[in-house]
């Protein structure tokens, strides 16, 4: 069992959002929760993965598939879509709108 297999679906989602460069405040907005809850998810993810910082967490995600990391664990929680502006925007799966 790999360390990432111990993470909950929310911890995986938070880690993926951190890897995408979102702040705790931004992650809280995406999850519709508080920054303190995000910090709690991060703390438990750090412990389970053996990392100490957001940078180490992002590097862990990048080293284990980056954008496909959540798919490899079978959760399919988050995808990245392009808005045509050259910037990829995180979207929750199933909540995506088709863009022309």
C-alpha positions in Angstrom: 0.0 0.0 0.0 1.4 3.4 -1.0 1.1 6.3 1.5 -1.4 8.1 -0.8 -3.7 5.1 -0.5 -4.2 6.0 3.1 -5.7 9.5 2.2 -9.4 10.2 2.3 -11.1 11.5 -0.7 -11.1 15.1 0.8 -7.4 14.9 1.6 -6.7 13.9 -2.0 -8.8 16.7 -3.3 -7.1 19.2 -1.0 -3.7 17.9 -2.0 -4.6 18.2 -5.7 -5.8 21.8 -5.2 -2.6 22.7 -3.4 -0.6 21.2 -6.2 -2.6 23.4 -8.6 -1.4 26.4 -6.7 -4.5 27.3 -4.7 -4.1 29.0 -1.3 -5.9 27.6 1.8 -8.5 30.4 1.4 -9.1 29.4 -2.2 -9.3 25.7 -1.3 -11.8 26.5 1.4 -13.9 28.4 -1.2 -13.9 25.4 -3.6 -14.8 23.0 -0.8 -17.3 25.5 0.7 -15.7 25.1 4.1 -13.5 27.1 6.4 -9.7 27.6 6.2 -9.4 25.8 9.5 -11.0 22.7 8.0 -8.5 22.9 5.1 -5.6 23.2 7.5 -6.9 20.1 9.3 -7.0 18.1 6.0 -3.5 19.3 5.2 -2.2 18.3 8.6 -3.5 14.8 8.3 -2.3 14.5 4.7 1.1 15.7 5.7 1.2 13.0 8.5 0.1 10.2 6.2 2.5 11.1 3.4 5.5 12.0 5.6 5.8 15.6 4.3 6.2 18.8 6.3 5.2 21.6 4.0 2.8 22.6 1.2 5.7 22.6 -1.2 6.7 19.0 -0.3 3.0 18.0 -0.7 2.9 19.6 -4.1 6.1 17.9 -5.1 4.7 14.6 -3.9 1.6 15.0 -6.0 3.7 16.0 -9.0 5.9 13.0 -8.5 3.0 10.6 -8.4 1.1 11.7 -11.5 0.3 15.4 -11.0 -3.0 16.1 -12.8 -3.8 12.4 -12.9 -2.9 11.7 -9.3 -6.5 11.7 -8.1 -7.5 9.4 -11.0 -4.9 6.9 -10.2 -6.5 6.5 -6.7 -9.9 6.0 -8.4 -11.6 9.1 -6.8 -12.0 11.2 -9.9 -12.7 14.3 -7.8 -11.0 17.0 -9.7 -10.3 17.8 -13.3 -8.5 20.7 -15.0 -10.2 22.5 -17.9 -8.9 25.3 -20.1 -10.9 28.5 -20.3 -9.1 29.6 -23.5 -7.3 32.2 -21.5 -4.1 30.0 -21.3 -4.8 29.3 -17.6 -6.1 26.0 -16.4 -9.0 26.2 -14.0 -9.8 23.5 -11.4 -13.3 22.2 -11.7 -15.2 19.6 -9.7 -16.0 16.6 -11.7 -19.7 16.4 -12.7 -20.1 20.1 -12.1 -18.3 21.1 -15.3 -20.1 23.1 -17.9 -19.3 22.4 -21.5 -17.7 25.5 -23.1 -18.0 26.2 -26.8 
